[in-house]
Every structure is written in C-alpha cells, then in structure tokens.
C-alpha cells in the first residue's frame, strides 16, 4: 500500500470516478 492516499481515493470516488479497473483509484491496491 505504498504511495496510496486513501483520502484522495475517497474524494475521487465521491467525484464519480471509477473505483475499479486499471485506471481506477483502487488500482494501486489491486496490483
């Protein structure tokens, strides 16, 4: 989980960005 900003991810999800997928905000957690 290095370099993963959970708050930034939450804001991105709330902004309507995809949370999964290769370009999603959770991609760093999946890889």
PQR file of N, CA, C, O and H, with PARSE charges and radii, in Angstrom:
ATOM      1  N   UNK A   1       0.823  -1.213   0.000 -0.4000 1.5000
ATOM      2  CA  UNK A   1       0.000   0.000   0.000 -0.0000 2.0000
ATOM      3  C   UNK A   1       0.851   1.254   0.000  0.5500 1.7000
ATOM      4  O   UNK A   1       0.422   2.298   0.492 -0.5500 1.4000
ATOM      5  N   UNK A   2       2.050   1.163  -0.546 -0.4000 1.5000
ATOM      6  CA  UNK A   2       2.891   2.347  -0.573 -0.0000 2.0000
ATOM      7  C   UNK A   2       2.355   3.370  -1.560  0.5500 1.7000
ATOM      8  O   UNK A   2       1.868   3.019  -2.634 -0.5500 1.4000
ATOM      9  H   UNK A   2       2.399   0.315  -0.946  0.4000 1.0000
ATOM     10  N   UNK A   3       2.450   4.638  -1.185 -0.4000 1.5000
ATOM     11  CA  UNK A   3       2.018   5.745  -2.041 -0.0000 2.0000
ATOM     12  C   UNK A   3       0.519   5.706  -2.333  0.5500 1.7000
ATOM     13  O   UNK A   3       0.082   6.239  -3.353 -0.5500 1.4000
ATOM     14  H   UNK A   3       2.846   4.924  -0.312  0.4000 1.0000
ATOM     15  N   UNK A   4      -0.272   5.089  -1.464 -0.4000 1.5000
ATOM     16  CA  UNK A   4      -1.717   5.081  -1.678 -0.0000 2.0000
ATOM     17  C   UNK A   4      -2.370   6.069  -0.722  0.5500 1.7000
ATOM     18  O   UNK A   4      -2.270   5.927   0.497 -0.5500 1.4000
ATOM     19  H   UNK A   4       0.084   4.656  -0.636  0.4000 1.0000
ATOM     20  N   UNK A   5      -3.036   7.068  -1.282 -0.4000 1.5000
ATOM     21  CA  UNK A   5      -3.687   8.097  -0.472 -0.0000 2.0000
ATOM     22  C   UNK A   5      -5.175   7.770  -0.369  0.5500 1.7000
ATOM     23  O   UNK A   5      -5.941   7.986  -1.308 -0.5500 1.4000
ATOM     24  H   UNK A   5      -3.117   7.183  -2.272  0.4000 1.0000
ATOM     25  N   UNK A   6      -5.568   7.244   0.794 -0.4000 1.5000
ATOM     26  CA  UNK A   6      -6.954   6.805   0.944 -0.0000 2.0000
ATOM     27  C   UNK A   6      -7.932   7.966   0.845  0.5500 1.7000
ATOM     28  O   UNK A   6      -9.004   7.835   0.255 -0.5500 1.4000
ATOM     29  H   UNK A   6      -4.946   7.069   1.557  0.4000 1.0000
ATOM     30  N   UNK A   7      -7.555   9.118   1.432 -0.4000 1.5000
ATOM     31  CA  UNK A   7      -8.438  10.286   1.372 -0.0000 2.0000
ATOM     32  C   UNK A   7      -8.630  10.759  -0.058  0.5500 1.7000
ATOM     33  O   UNK A   7      -9.731  11.141  -0.455 -0.5500 1.4000
ATOM     34  H   UNK A   7      -6.684   9.225   1.911  0.4000 1.0000
ATOM     35  N   UNK A   8      -7.544  10.732  -0.831 -0.4000 1.5000
ATOM     36  CA  UNK A   8      -7.651  11.149  -2.231 -0.0000 2.0000
ATOM     37  C   UNK A   8      -8.536  10.173  -2.999  0.5500 1.7000
ATOM     38  O   UNK A   8      -9.306  10.576  -3.870 -0.5500 1.4000
ATOM     39  H   UNK A   8      -6.650  10.422  -0.509  0.4000 1.0000
ATOM     40  N   UNK A   9      -8.423   8.899  -2.673 -0.4000 1.5000
ATOM     41  CA  UNK A   9      -9.252   7.891  -3.327 -0.0000 2.0000
ATOM     42  C   UNK A   9     -10.727   8.113  -3.001  0.5500 1.7000
ATOM     43  O   UNK A   9     -11.586   8.026  -3.878 -0.5500 1.4000
ATOM     44  H   UNK A   9      -7.798   8.572  -1.965  0.4000 1.0000
ATOM     45  N   UNK A  10     -11.009   8.400  -1.733 -0.4000 1.5000
ATOM     46  CA  UNK A  10     -12.392   8.650  -1.342 -0.0000 2.0000
ATOM     47  C   UNK A  10     -12.960   9.849  -2.087  0.5500 1.7000
ATOM     48  O   UNK A  10     -14.101   9.817  -2.549 -0.5500 1.4000
ATOM     49  H   UNK A  10     -10.310   8.471  -1.021  0.4000 1.0000
ATOM     50  N   UNK A  11     -12.165  10.905  -2.201 -0.4000 1.5000
ATOM     51  CA  UNK A  11     -12.630  12.094  -2.916 -0.0000 2.0000
ATOM     52  C   UNK A  11     -12.879  11.771  -4.378  0.5500 1.7000
ATOM     53  O   UNK A  11     -13.837  12.267  -4.972 -0.5500 1.4000
ATOM     54  H   UNK A  11     -11.239  10.931  -1.825  0.4000 1.0000
ATOM     55  N   UNK A  12     -12.022  10.943  -4.961 -0.4000 1.5000
ATOM     56  CA  UNK A  12     -12.187  10.571  -6.362 -0.0000 2.0000
ATOM     57  C   UNK A  12     -13.472   9.766  -6.551  0.5500 1.7000
ATOM     58  O   UNK A  12     -14.202   9.964  -7.522 -0.5500 1.4000
ATOM     59  H   UNK A  12     -11.244  10.541  -4.479  0.4000 1.0000
ATOM     60  N   UNK A  13     -13.739   8.858  -5.613 -0.4000 1.5000
ATOM     61  CA  UNK A  13     -14.959   8.055  -5.696 -0.0000 2.0000
ATOM     62  C   UNK A  13     -16.188   8.954  -5.558  0.5500 1.7000
ATOM     63  O   UNK A  13     -17.166   8.800  -6.290 -0.5500 1.4000
ATOM     64  H   UNK A  13     -13.147   8.697  -4.824  0.4000 1.0000
ATOM     65  N   UNK A  14     -16.127   9.891  -4.617 -0.4000 1.5000
ATOM     66  CA  UNK A  14     -17.248  10.801  -4.405 -0.0000 2.0000
ATOM     67  C   UNK A  14     -17.441  11.713  -5.606  0.5500 1.7000
ATOM     68  O   UNK A  14     -18.551  12.180  -5.863 -0.5500 1.4000
ATOM     69  H   UNK A  14     -15.332  10.016  -4.022  0.4000 1.0000
ATOM     70  N   UNK A  15     -16.356  11.971  -6.348 -0.4000 1.5000
ATOM     71  CA  UNK A  15     -16.432  12.821  -7.534 -0.0000 2.0000
ATOM     72  C   UNK A  15     -16.997  12.053  -8.725  0.5500 1.7000
ATOM     73  O   UNK A  15     -17.282  12.638  -9.769 -0.5500 1.4000
ATOM     74  H   UNK A  15     -15.454  11.592  -6.139  0.4000 1.0000
ATOM     75  N   UNK A  16     -17.158  10.740  -8.563 -0.4000 1.5000
ATOM     76  CA  UNK A  16     -17.771   9.943  -9.615 -0.0000 2.0000
ATOM     77  C   UNK A  16     -16.770   9.199 -10.482  0.5500 1.7000
ATOM     78  O   UNK A  16     -17.141   8.638 -11.513 -0.5500 1.4000
ATOM     79  H   UNK A  16     -16.926  10.264  -7.714  0.4000 1.0000
ATOM     80  N   UNK A  17     -15.498   9.189 -10.075 -0.4000 1.5000
ATOM     81  CA  UNK A  17     -14.510   8.465 -10.864 -0.0000 2.0000
ATOM     82  C   UNK A  17     -14.632   6.966 -10.594  0.5500 1.7000
ATOM     83  O   UNK A  17     -15.069   6.571  -9.513 -0.5500 1.4000
ATOM     84  H   UNK A  17     -15.197   9.645  -9.237  0.4000 1.0000
ATOM     85  N   UNK A  18     -14.254   6.127 -11.559 -0.4000 1.5000
ATOM     86  CA  UNK A  18     -14.319   4.675 -11.354 -0.0000 2.0000
ATOM     87  C   UNK A  18     -13.388   4.247 -10.229  0.5500 1.7000
ATOM     88  O   UNK A  18     -12.253   4.717 -10.151 -0.5500 1.4000
ATOM     89  H   UNK A  18     -13.899   6.448 -12.438  0.4000 1.0000
ATOM     90  N   UNK A  19     -13.856   3.362  -9.362 -0.4000 1.5000
ATOM     91  CA  UNK A  19     -13.045   2.923  -8.228 -0.0000 2.0000
ATOM     92  C   UNK A  19     -12.324   1.622  -8.525  0.5500 1.7000
ATOM     93  O   UNK A  19     -11.441   1.213  -7.771 -0.5500 1.4000
ATOM     94  H   UNK A  19     -14.778   2.980  -9.426  0.4000 1.0000
ATOM     95  N   UNK A  20     -12.696   0.962  -9.626 -0.4000 1.5000
ATOM     96  CA  UNK A  20     -12.029  -0.278 -10.004 -0.0000 2.0000
ATOM     97  C   UNK A  20     -11.567  -0.186 -11.443  0.5500 1.7000
ATOM     98  O   UNK A  20     -11.941   0.742 -12.160 -0.5500 1.4000
ATOM     99  H   UNK A  20     -13.414   1.294 -10.239  0.4000 1.0000
ATOM    100  N   UNK A  21     -10.766  -1.131 -11.866 -0.4000 1.5000
ATOM    101  CA  UNK A  21     -10.242  -1.100 -13.226 -0.0000 2.0000
ATOM    102  C   UNK A  21      -8.803  -0.613 -13.234  0.5500 1.7000
ATOM    103  O   UNK A  21      -8.277  -0.202 -12.200 -0.5500 1.4000
ATOM    104  H   UNK A  21     -10.462  -1.885 -11.283  0.4000 1.0000
ATOM    105  N   UNK A  22      -8.173  -0.658 -14.386 -0.4000 1.5000
ATOM    106  CA  UNK A  22      -6.751  -0.331 -14.482 -0.0000 2.0000
ATOM    107  C   UNK A  22      -6.488   1.133 -14.182  0.5500 1.7000
ATOM    108  O   UNK A  22      -5.410   1.484 -13.702 -0.5500 1.4000
ATOM    109  H   UNK A  22      -8.600  -0.992 -15.226  0.4000 1.0000
ATOM    110  N   UNK A  23      -7.473   2.002 -14.461 -0.4000 1.5000
ATOM    111  CA  UNK A  23      -7.273   3.426 -14.209 -0.0000 2.0000
ATOM    112  C   UNK A  23      -8.102   3.917 -13.032  0.5500 1.7000
ATOM    113  O   UNK A  23      -8.235   5.119 -12.806 -0.5500 1.4000
ATOM    114  H   UNK A  23      -8.349   1.717 -14.851  0.4000 1.0000
ATOM    115  N   UNK A  24      -8.660   2.962 -12.283 -0.4000 1.5000
ATOM    116  CA  UNK A  24      -9.472   3.328 -11.135 -0.0000 2.0000
ATOM    117  C   UNK A  24      -8.606   3.752  -9.957  0.5500 1.7000
ATOM    118  O   UNK A  24      -7.397   3.524  -9.945 -0.5500 1.4000
ATOM    119  H   UNK A  24      -8.552   1.985 -12.467  0.4000 1.0000
ATOM    120  N   UNK A  25      -9.239   4.367  -8.973 -0.4000 1.5000
ATOM    121  CA  UNK A  25      -8.497   4.863  -7.818 -0.0000 2.0000
ATOM    122  C   UNK A  25      -8.020   3.727  -6.921  0.5500 1.7000
ATOM    123  O   UNK A  25      -7.099   3.910  -6.124 -0.5500 1.4000
ATOM    124  H   UNK A  25     -10.222   4.552  -8.983  0.4000 1.0000
ATOM    125  N   UNK A  26      -8.642   2.553  -7.045 -0.4000 1.5000
ATOM    126  CA  UNK A  26      -8.234   1.416  -6.218 -0.0000 2.0000
ATOM    127  C   UNK A  26      -7.225   0.519  -6.916  0.5500 1.7000
ATOM    128  O   UNK A  26      -6.802  -0.494  -6.359 -0.5500 1.4000
ATOM    129  H   UNK A  26      -9.390   2.405  -7.692  0.4000 1.0000
ATOM    130  N   UNK A  27      -6.836   0.889  -8.141 -0.4000 1.5000
ATOM    131  CA  UNK A  27      -5.880   0.072  -8.891 -0.0000 2.0000
ATOM    132  C   UNK A  27      -4.582  -0.190  -8.115  0.5500 1.7000
ATOM    133  O   UNK A  27      -4.066  -1.307  -8.164 -0.5500 1.4000
ATOM    134  H   UNK A  27      -7.179   1.712  -8.593  0.4000 1.0000
ATOM    135  N   UNK A  28      -4.041   0.809  -7.399 -0.4000 1.5000
ATOM    136  CA  UNK A  28      -2.805   0.554  -6.627 -0.0000 2.0000
ATOM    137  C   UNK A  28      -2.974  -0.539  -5.576  0.5500 1.7000
ATOM    138  O   UNK A  28      -2.009  -1.218  -5.227 -0.5500 1.4000
ATOM    139  H   UNK A  28      -4.460   1.716  -7.359  0.4000 1.0000
ATOM    140  N   UNK A  29      -4.195  -0.713  -5.071 -0.4000 1.5000
ATOM    141  CA  UNK A  29      -4.425  -1.752  -4.063 -0.0000 2.0000
ATOM    142  C   UNK A  29      -4.506  -3.125  -4.707  0.5500 1.7000
ATOM    143  O   UNK A  29      -4.102  -4.123  -4.110 -0.5500 1.4000
ATOM    144  H   UNK A  29      -4.979  -0.162  -5.354  0.4000 1.0000
ATOM    145  N   UNK A  30      -5.029  -3.176  -5.929 -0.4000 1.5000
ATOM    146  CA  UNK A  30      -5.230  -4.461  -6.601 -0.0000 2.0000
ATOM    147  C   UNK A  30      -3.913  -5.021  -7.109  0.5500 1.7000
ATOM    148  O   UNK A  30      -3.678  -6.228  -7.039 -0.5500 1.4000
ATOM    149  H   UNK A  30      -5.357  -2.366  -6.415  0.4000 1.0000
ATOM    150  N   UNK A  31      -3.057  -4.150  -7.618 -0.4000 1.5000
ATOM    151  CA  UNK A  31      -1.798  -4.604  -8.206 -0.0000 2.0000
ATOM    152  C   UNK A  31      -0.842  -5.105  -7.135  0.5500 1.7000
ATOM    153  O   UNK A  31       0.271  -5.527  -7.450 -0.5500 1.4000
ATOM    154  H   UNK A  31      -3.248  -3.170  -7.674  0.4000 1.0000
TER
END
